[in-house]
Amino acid sequence: MGFELFVVTNQSGVGRGYFSLESVYVIHRQLQNDLRAHKLEAFKDFAICPHAPSDHCLCRKPSGQMIKDLIVKHHISPKHSYMVGDKLIDAESGHNAQIQGIIVRQKPAKESDFPFFKTLLEFAQSLQA
Ligand SMILES: [Zn+2]
């Protein structure tokens, strides 16, 4: 549909010492390779919060900071963008960056004001309607 795709991810396992930031990069590179191998659109960029909650950083979702940084870096139109995730904090991070938050998950999320879809396809079809 012409959307540019980005990943915005909390990886507190790095801050907690469970795995390295380099191992997160390795997984992201593999993800990109898998998408390209299937002739699918790869992600344009990744925003990673490597901090533990106890670090009290400014980037960890539900903060909108990582999204705001991507908006500036890639000249993204917030009005024509969506933050899609399976957790309430994902949708909230979008809201905190002034973009529409969307929840996609099989089981209904906690009661919230965010639009909810069971699959990414269902969400994409709603955009075409
Ligand atoms: Zn952070």
py3Dmol code that shows the C-alpha trace and the ligand (Angstrom):
import py3Dmol

protein = """\
ATOM      1  CA  MET A   1       0.000   0.000   0.000  1.00  0.00           C
ATOM      2  CA  GLY A   2       3.025   2.260  -0.224  1.00  0.00           C
ATOM      3  CA  PHE A   3       3.669   2.586   3.489  1.00  0.00           C
ATOM      4  CA  GLU A   4       7.214   2.747   4.750  1.00  0.00           C
ATOM      5  CA  LEU A   5       7.725   0.248   7.549  1.00  0.00           C
ATOM      6  CA  PHE A   6       9.654   0.753  10.765  1.00  0.00           C
ATOM      7  CA  VAL A   7      10.258  -1.317  13.868  1.00  0.00           C
ATOM      8  CA  VAL A   8       9.992   0.355  17.272  1.00  0.00           C
ATOM      9  CA  THR A   9      11.054  -2.087  19.940  1.00  0.00           C
ATOM     10  CA  ASN A  10      11.767  -2.265  23.651  1.00  0.00           C
ATOM     11  CA  GLN A  11      14.634  -4.679  24.244  1.00  0.00           C
ATOM     12  CA  SER A  12      15.031  -4.510  28.002  1.00  0.00           C
ATOM     13  CA  GLY A  13      16.881  -7.853  27.867  1.00  0.00           C
ATOM     14  CA  VAL A  14      19.907  -5.803  26.785  1.00  0.00           C
ATOM     15  CA  GLY A  15      19.693  -3.489  29.801  1.00  0.00           C
ATOM     16  CA  ARG A  16      19.100  -6.454  32.097  1.00  0.00           C
ATOM     17  CA  GLY A  17      22.203  -8.169  30.726  1.00  0.00           C
ATOM     18  CA  TYR A  18      20.368 -11.171  29.217  1.00  0.00           C
ATOM     19  CA  PHE A  19      21.715 -10.582  25.686  1.00  0.00           C
ATOM     20  CA  SER A  20      23.788  -8.044  23.792  1.00  0.00           C
ATOM     21  CA  LEU A  21      22.675  -5.183  21.588  1.00  0.00           C
ATOM     22  CA  GLU A  22      24.753  -6.828  18.850  1.00  0.00           C
ATOM     23  CA  SER A  23      22.523  -9.929  19.059  1.00  0.00           C
ATOM     24  CA  VAL A  24      19.482  -7.662  18.529  1.00  0.00           C
ATOM     25  CA  TYR A  25      21.166  -6.267  15.391  1.00  0.00           C
ATOM     26  CA  VAL A  26      21.844  -9.819  14.182  1.00  0.00           C
ATOM     27  CA  ILE A  27      18.149 -10.718  14.560  1.00  0.00           C
ATOM     28  CA  HIS A  28      17.098  -7.531  12.748  1.00  0.00           C
ATOM     29  CA  ARG A  29      19.483  -8.255   9.881  1.00  0.00           C
ATOM     30  CA  GLN A  30      18.118 -11.801   9.616  1.00  0.00           C
ATOM     31  CA  LEU A  31      14.564 -10.436   9.615  1.00  0.00           C
ATOM     32  CA  GLN A  32      15.471  -8.064   6.767  1.00  0.00           C
ATOM     33  CA  ASN A  33      17.107 -10.892   4.813  1.00  0.00           C
ATOM     34  CA  ASP A  34      14.073 -13.149   5.291  1.00  0.00           C
ATOM     35  CA  LEU A  35      11.703 -10.431   4.087  1.00  0.00           C
ATOM     36  CA  ARG A  36      13.825  -9.684   1.025  1.00  0.00           C
ATOM     37  CA  ALA A  37      14.160 -13.407   0.261  1.00  0.00           C
ATOM     38  CA  HIS A  38      10.363 -13.505   0.075  1.00  0.00           C
ATOM     39  CA  LYS A  39      10.311 -10.361  -2.079  1.00  0.00           C
ATOM     40  CA  LEU A  40       8.593  -8.467   0.720  1.00  0.00           C
ATOM     41  CA  GLU A  41       9.144  -4.878   1.731  1.00  0.00           C
ATOM     42  CA  ALA A  42      11.971  -4.711   4.249  1.00  0.00           C
ATOM     43  CA  PHE A  43      11.885  -2.327   7.192  1.00  0.00           C
ATOM     44  CA  LYS A  44      13.299   1.093   6.492  1.00  0.00           C
ATOM     45  CA  ASP A  45      14.729   1.532   9.981  1.00  0.00           C
ATOM     46  CA  PHE A  46      14.698   0.130  13.488  1.00  0.00           C
ATOM     47  CA  ALA A  47      14.386   2.101  16.714  1.00  0.00           C
ATOM     48  CA  ILE A  48      15.571   0.168  19.738  1.00  0.00           C
ATOM     49  CA  CYS A  49      15.281   0.988  23.424  1.00  0.00           C
ATOM     50  CA  PRO A  50      17.964  -1.193  25.020  1.00  0.00           C
ATOM     51  CA  HIS A  51      17.269   0.042  28.548  1.00  0.00           C
ATOM     52  CA  ALA A  52      15.795  -1.743  31.529  1.00  0.00           C
ATOM     53  CA  PRO A  53      12.698  -0.170  33.124  1.00  0.00           C
ATOM     54  CA  SER A  54      14.848   0.700  36.148  1.00  0.00           C
ATOM     55  CA  ASP A  55      17.021   2.908  33.899  1.00  0.00           C
ATOM     56  CA  HIS A  56      14.092   5.360  33.618  1.00  0.00           C
ATOM     57  CA  CYS A  57      15.196   6.341  30.103  1.00  0.00           C
ATOM     58  CA  LEU A  58      13.185   8.615  27.833  1.00  0.00           C
ATOM     59  CA  CYS A  59      12.857   6.167  24.934  1.00  0.00           C
ATOM     60  CA  ARG A  60      11.170   3.084  26.397  1.00  0.00           C
ATOM     61  CA  LYS A  61       7.586   2.545  25.159  1.00  0.00           C
ATOM     62  CA  PRO A  62       4.992   3.792  26.022  1.00  0.00           C
ATOM     63  CA  SER A  63       7.118   6.884  25.505  1.00  0.00           C
ATOM     64  CA  GLY A  64       6.660   8.318  22.018  1.00  0.00           C
ATOM     65  CA  GLN A  65      10.319   9.346  21.801  1.00  0.00           C
ATOM     66  CA  MET A  66      11.557   6.589  19.477  1.00  0.00           C
ATOM     67  CA  ILE A  67       8.679   7.310  17.091  1.00  0.00           C
ATOM     68  CA  LYS A  68       9.250  11.059  17.280  1.00  0.00           C
ATOM     69  CA  ASP A  69      12.915  10.476  16.409  1.00  0.00           C
ATOM     70  CA  LEU A  70      11.944   8.349  13.379  1.00  0.00           C
ATOM     71  CA  ILE A  71       9.449  11.030  12.277  1.00  0.00           C
ATOM     72  CA  VAL A  72      12.217  13.637  12.237  1.00  0.00           C
ATOM     73  CA  LYS A  73      14.914  11.379  10.757  1.00  0.00           C
ATOM     74  CA  HIS A  74      12.764  10.091   7.891  1.00  0.00           C
ATOM     75  CA  HIS A  75      10.437  13.073   7.341  1.00  0.00           C
ATOM     76  CA  ILE A  76       7.392  10.949   8.175  1.00  0.00           C
ATOM     77  CA  SER A  77       3.912  12.446   8.119  1.00  0.00           C
ATOM     78  CA  PRO A  78       2.417  11.667  11.544  1.00  0.00           C
ATOM     79  CA  LYS A  79      -1.057  12.274  10.162  1.00  0.00           C
ATOM     80  CA  HIS A  80      -0.653   9.489   7.605  1.00  0.00           C
ATOM     81  CA  SER A  81       1.082   7.005   9.881  1.00  0.00           C
ATOM     82  CA  TYR A  82       0.073   4.254  12.267  1.00  0.00           C
ATOM     83  CA  MET A  83       1.779   2.636  15.208  1.00  0.00           C
ATOM     84  CA  VAL A  84       0.722  -1.006  15.140  1.00  0.00           C
ATOM     85  CA  GLY A  85       1.494  -3.352  18.001  1.00  0.00           C
ATOM     86  CA  ASP A  86       0.131  -6.189  20.066  1.00  0.00           C
ATOM     87  CA  LYS A  87       0.330  -4.387  23.388  1.00  0.00           C
ATOM     88  CA  LEU A  88      -1.416  -1.364  24.814  1.00  0.00           C
ATOM     89  CA  ILE A  89       1.961   0.338  25.352  1.00  0.00           C
ATOM     90  CA  ASP A  90       2.596   0.127  21.593  1.00  0.00           C
ATOM     91  CA  ALA A  91      -0.605   1.998  20.782  1.00  0.00           C
ATOM     92  CA  GLU A  92       0.093   4.426  23.623  1.00  0.00           C
ATOM     93  CA  SER A  93       3.576   5.155  22.259  1.00  0.00           C
ATOM     94  CA  GLY A  94       1.951   6.094  18.953  1.00  0.00           C
ATOM     95  CA  HIS A  95      -0.525   8.311  20.749  1.00  0.00           C
ATOM     96  CA  ASN A  96       2.341   9.945  22.664  1.00  0.00           C
ATOM     97  CA  ALA A  97       3.998  10.772  19.327  1.00  0.00           C
ATOM     98  CA  GLN A  98       0.705  12.130  17.901  1.00  0.00           C
ATOM     99  CA  ILE A  99       0.141   9.231  15.526  1.00  0.00           C
ATOM    100  CA  GLN A 100      -2.758   6.776  15.500  1.00  0.00           C
ATOM    101  CA  GLY A 101      -2.159   3.715  17.669  1.00  0.00           C
ATOM    102  CA  ILE A 102      -3.547   0.374  16.494  1.00  0.00           C
ATOM    103  CA  ILE A 103      -3.690  -2.900  18.420  1.00  0.00           C
ATOM    104  CA  VAL A 104      -3.383  -6.142  16.450  1.00  0.00           C
ATOM    105  CA  ARG A 105      -3.647  -9.387  18.378  1.00  0.00           C
ATOM    106  CA  GLN A 106      -5.659 -12.561  18.333  1.00  0.00           C
ATOM    107  CA  LYS A 107      -7.225 -12.092  21.725  1.00  0.00           C
ATOM    108  CA  PRO A 108      -8.876  -8.784  22.555  1.00  0.00           C
ATOM    109  CA  ALA A 109      -6.598  -6.476  24.474  1.00  0.00           C
ATOM    110  CA  LYS A 110      -7.554  -4.748  27.656  1.00  0.00           C
ATOM    111  CA  GLU A 111     -10.373  -2.258  27.264  1.00  0.00           C
ATOM    112  CA  SER A 112      -8.949   0.734  25.404  1.00  0.00           C
ATOM    113  CA  ASP A 113      -9.938   3.463  22.993  1.00  0.00           C
ATOM    114  CA  PHE A 114      -7.532   2.231  20.326  1.00  0.00           C
ATOM    115  CA  PRO A 115      -8.822   0.489  17.190  1.00  0.00           C
ATOM    116  CA  PHE A 116      -8.390  -3.257  17.489  1.00  0.00           C
ATOM    117  CA  PHE A 117      -7.890  -5.885  14.751  1.00  0.00           C
ATOM    118  CA  LYS A 118      -7.265  -9.614  14.962  1.00  0.00           C
ATOM    119  CA  THR A 119      -4.723  -9.664  12.131  1.00  0.00           C
ATOM    120  CA  LEU A 120      -2.478  -7.268  10.230  1.00  0.00           C
ATOM    121  CA  LEU A 121      -4.387  -8.187   7.080  1.00  0.00           C
ATOM    122  CA  GLU A 122      -7.664  -7.146   8.727  1.00  0.00           C
ATOM    123  CA  PHE A 123      -6.082  -3.794   9.630  1.00  0.00           C
ATOM    124  CA  ALA A 124      -4.682  -3.303   6.112  1.00  0.00           C
ATOM    125  CA  GLN A 125      -8.090  -4.053   4.603  1.00  0.00           C
ATOM    126  CA  SER A 126      -9.656  -1.417   6.842  1.00  0.00           C
ATOM    127  CA  LEU A 127      -7.326   1.165   5.269  1.00  0.00           C
ATOM    128  CA  GLN A 128      -8.501   0.280   1.780  1.00  0.00           C
ATOM    129  CA  ALA A 129     -12.180   0.619   2.682  1.00  0.00           C
TER     130      ALA A 129
END
"""
ligand_1 = """\
1
ZN
Zn 15.379 3.499 26.467
"""
view = py3Dmol.view(width=600, height=400)
view.addModel(protein, "pdb")
view.setStyle({"model": 0}, {"cartoon": {"style": "trace"}})
view.addModel(ligand_1, "xyz")
view.setStyle({"model": 1}, {"stick": {}})
view.zoomTo()
view.show()
